[in-house]
């Protein structure tokens, strides 16, 4: 798993219309066959809280991703996880469950897109 860092990558991804909306997150994603592993960006706006709160949310997202996303994943996509303001007082179990549902839904969509149609 690689991190999205450059502004150009985030701008390119923001033009994409594919997204999954959860209770605490919006995950915008794009399939890219030119990359060898998933690229993931994290966005936590000032609407969520002050710098301490935003950094805590980002650390929790990164901790989840270390557990969940396998480095040997053969699914090549780019995504941006956008935290909503409702994430502030969320327990870890609910946080993890919602983000897990969003990522699982993306994996299911990508896997079904890879299956060729039978005529």
N, C-alpha and C positions, 0 to 999 in steps of 0.2 A: 504494500500500500504506500503510495506517494501522496504528498500534500500539495494541493494547489497553492501557489504562492503569488504568481504574477497577476497583475491587474488585467492583462490581456486575456488570460485564461478565464478569469471571473466574468469579464465582459462577453466573451464568446459563449459562455455557459448561460448567461442571463438572457440571451436571445433565444434560447431553447425553450420550447413550450411543454416539454415532458416533465411532469412533476407529480410527486406523491405528497398528499397533505395528511398530516397526523394531528393529534390533539396539541402537541407541543412543538412540532417541527414541520417545516416544508422542505422537501428534498427535491431539488432540481437536478436532473440527470441527462446524460447524453451517451449513447453508445459510440465508441471509437475503436475501430479495429486496428488503428495504427500504434496503439500503446500496448505494452506487455503486462501491465498490472493496473489495478484501479487507482485513480487519482481522486482525492477527496479534499474539499475545502470546507471551512467552517465559518459561518457568518453569525455574529451575535451583535445586534445593533444596540445603540444607547437606550432604546425603548425598554430593553430588558432590565437595565439597572446601571449602577455605577461600574467603574473598572473592576472592582473586586468581585462583584457578582458576575460580570461578563466573563472574566477569567476563570471563575469557578465552573461556569457552564461549559466553557471550552475544554477545560481539563476533564470534565465528566464525559463529554462527547469523545474525546481522544481515548479515555480509558475504555469506553464501550467499544470503540473501533479496534483497539488492540485485542480485545477478547473475541470480537465477532468476525472481522474481515481477515480471512486467511491470506498470508503473503503469496501463496501458490495458487490463488484463485485464477481460474481461466476465463472469468467474466471480465471483459475489458470495458470499463465505463468511466466517465468523469461525472462527479456529482458535487453539489454544494449543499451542505446541511445548514438550513437557516433556522435559528432558534426563535420561537415566538415568546412574547412576554409572559405567557402563562406558565413557562418552564421554571420560573423563579423559585417557588415554594414546593416543587415536586419532589416526592420521595424517589430514591434511587430505583426502586422496583418499577414504578410507573414510568419513569424517565426511560429506563432500559426497555421496557415492554413496548412503548410507543416508537422509539427509534428502531427497535428490532422489527416491528411490523412494517415500518416504512422501507427499510433495507430489504426485507424479505419480499415485499411486493415488487420492488425494482428487480430483484433477481428472478422472480417468477415471470415478469414481463419480458425480460431479456432472454430467458430460456425459451419461452414460447415463440419469440421472434426468430430464434435460431432454427426451429423445427421447420423443415421444408414442407410445403403444401403438396399433398398427393392429388394428382388430377384424376 
